Amino acid sequence: MQKILNKQYWMMIIPAGCLFLIFGLARQLNLIHPDQFAMPGVLHAIVFVLSAVTAIAGPLFLRTLFAHSMRNETGATAKKFWAFQTNTLWLSQMTPYLAFIAVFCDFPRFYGGAIVLMALYAVYYFFPSEKRISFDQRIFRVK
């Protein structure tokens, strides 16, 4: 399970990293200009809130929902645990794409910095390491 989650993780992260590299290089070569993709101020706050939901609140809600659904069970089935892990991974790994939008569209420092920090948190914390997966399996008593 860990290998498949790891593969999914990298398949979600590599395109975001490529976007940062390609558009960062294009910006350095003056092929695109920062003011070219300006967004209204209200969208800064919306993207900020979306990144907080995808990096922190959404995965926490999914974990709580999964724990609540398992409260009367003696253990979680592998299928349900797999779905929980996959959904959490997909939700959390949307944040780097929101960080790309924030950097690419030159958000104000507060919003841009906070969104990038949330993206770094999501990329780091939700990495499907063997240790984290086995810890979750013990907590939810996966059969």
C-alpha positions as CSV (number, residue, x, y, z in Angstrom):
1,M,0.0,0.0,0.0
2,Q,2.8,2.4,0.9
3,K,4.5,2.0,-2.5
4,I,1.3,2.8,-4.4
5,L,0.6,5.8,-2.2
6,N,4.2,6.9,-2.7
7,K,3.8,6.6,-6.5
8,Q,0.5,8.6,-6.4
9,Y,2.2,11.2,-4.2
10,W,5.0,11.8,-6.7
11,M,2.6,11.8,-9.6
12,M,0.8,14.7,-7.9
13,I,3.9,16.6,-6.8
14,I,6.1,16.4,-9.9
15,P,3.8,18.4,-12.2
16,A,3.5,21.2,-9.5
17,G,7.3,21.3,-9.3
18,C,7.6,21.4,-13.1
19,L,5.1,24.3,-13.2
20,F,7.3,26.3,-10.7
21,L,10.4,25.5,-12.6
22,I,9.0,26.3,-16.1
23,F,7.3,29.6,-15.1
24,G,10.1,30.6,-12.8
25,L,12.5,30.2,-15.7
26,A,10.2,32.1,-18.1
27,R,9.9,34.9,-15.6
28,Q,13.7,35.1,-15.2
29,L,14.1,35.2,-19.0
30,N,11.5,38.0,-19.1
31,L,9.2,36.0,-21.3
32,I,6.4,36.7,-18.9
33,H,5.9,39.7,-16.6
34,P,4.5,39.5,-13.0
35,D,1.8,42.1,-13.7
36,Q,0.6,40.2,-16.7
37,F,-1.5,37.8,-14.6
38,A,-2.9,40.1,-11.9
39,M,-5.9,39.0,-9.9
40,P,-8.5,41.0,-8.0
41,G,-7.8,41.4,-4.3
42,V,-10.8,39.3,-3.3
43,L,-9.4,36.3,-5.1
44,H,-6.3,36.5,-2.9
45,A,-8.3,35.9,0.2
46,I,-10.3,33.1,-1.6
47,V,-7.2,31.2,-2.7
48,F,-5.7,31.7,0.8
49,V,-8.8,30.1,2.4
50,L,-8.8,27.3,-0.2
51,S,-5.2,26.5,0.6
52,A,-6.0,26.5,4.3
53,V,-8.8,24.0,3.6
54,T,-6.8,21.8,1.4
55,A,-3.6,21.7,3.6
56,I,-5.1,21.7,7.1
57,A,-8.8,21.7,7.6
58,G,-9.8,19.3,4.9
59,P,-7.4,16.5,5.8
60,L,-8.2,17.0,9.5
61,F,-11.9,16.8,8.7
62,L,-11.4,13.6,6.6
63,R,-9.4,12.0,9.5
64,T,-12.1,12.9,12.0
65,L,-14.9,11.6,9.7
66,F,-13.0,8.4,9.2
67,A,-12.4,8.0,12.9
68,H,-16.0,8.7,13.7
69,S,-17.2,6.1,11.1
70,M,-14.9,3.5,12.8
71,R,-16.0,4.3,16.4
72,N,-18.2,1.2,16.8
73,E,-16.0,-1.1,14.8
74,T,-13.3,-3.4,16.1
75,G,-11.0,-2.3,13.2
76,A,-11.0,-0.7,9.9
77,T,-11.0,-2.8,6.7
78,A,-8.1,-2.4,4.3
79,K,-10.4,-1.1,1.6
80,K,-11.8,1.7,3.8
81,F,-8.4,2.6,5.1
82,W,-7.0,2.8,1.6
83,A,-9.9,5.1,0.5
84,F,-9.2,7.3,3.5
85,Q,-5.4,7.5,2.8
86,T,-6.0,8.2,-0.9
87,N,-8.6,10.9,-0.3
88,T,-6.4,12.6,2.2
89,L,-3.5,12.5,-0.1
90,W,-5.4,13.9,-3.1
91,L,-6.9,16.7,-1.0
92,S,-3.7,17.8,0.6
93,Q,-1.7,17.8,-2.6
94,M,-3.9,20.4,-4.2
95,T,-2.2,23.0,-2.1
96,P,1.0,23.2,-4.1
97,Y,-1.1,24.1,-7.2
98,L,-2.7,26.9,-5.2
99,A,0.8,28.0,-4.1
100,F,1.8,28.1,-7.8
101,I,-1.2,30.4,-8.5
102,A,-0.1,32.7,-5.6
103,V,3.5,32.9,-6.7
104,F,2.7,33.2,-10.4
105,C,0.1,35.9,-9.9
106,D,2.2,37.9,-7.5
107,F,-0.1,37.8,-4.5
108,P,0.7,40.2,-1.6
109,R,3.5,39.0,0.7
110,F,1.1,37.9,3.5
111,Y,-1.2,35.8,1.3
112,G,1.6,34.5,-0.9
113,G,3.9,33.6,2.0
114,A,1.1,31.9,4.0
115,I,0.0,29.9,1.0
116,V,3.5,28.7,0.2
117,L,4.0,27.8,3.8
118,M,0.8,25.8,3.8
119,A,1.9,24.0,0.6
120,L,5.2,23.1,2.1
121,Y,3.4,21.8,5.2
122,A,1.1,19.7,3.0
123,V,4.0,18.3,0.9
124,Y,6.0,17.4,4.0
125,Y,3.3,16.2,6.4
126,F,1.3,14.1,4.0
127,F,4.3,12.3,2.4
128,P,3.2,8.6,2.6
129,S,6.2,7.2,4.5
130,E,6.1,3.7,5.8
131,K,6.3,4.9,9.4
132,R,3.3,7.2,9.0
133,I,1.2,4.6,7.2
134,S,2.0,1.9,9.8
135,F,1.2,4.4,12.6
136,D,-2.2,5.1,11.1
137,Q,-2.8,1.4,10.6
138,R,-2.1,0.8,14.3
139,I,-4.4,3.7,15.3
140,F,-7.3,2.5,13.2
141,R,-6.6,-1.2,13.7
142,V,-6.6,-2.1,10.1
143,K,-7.4,-5.7,9.4
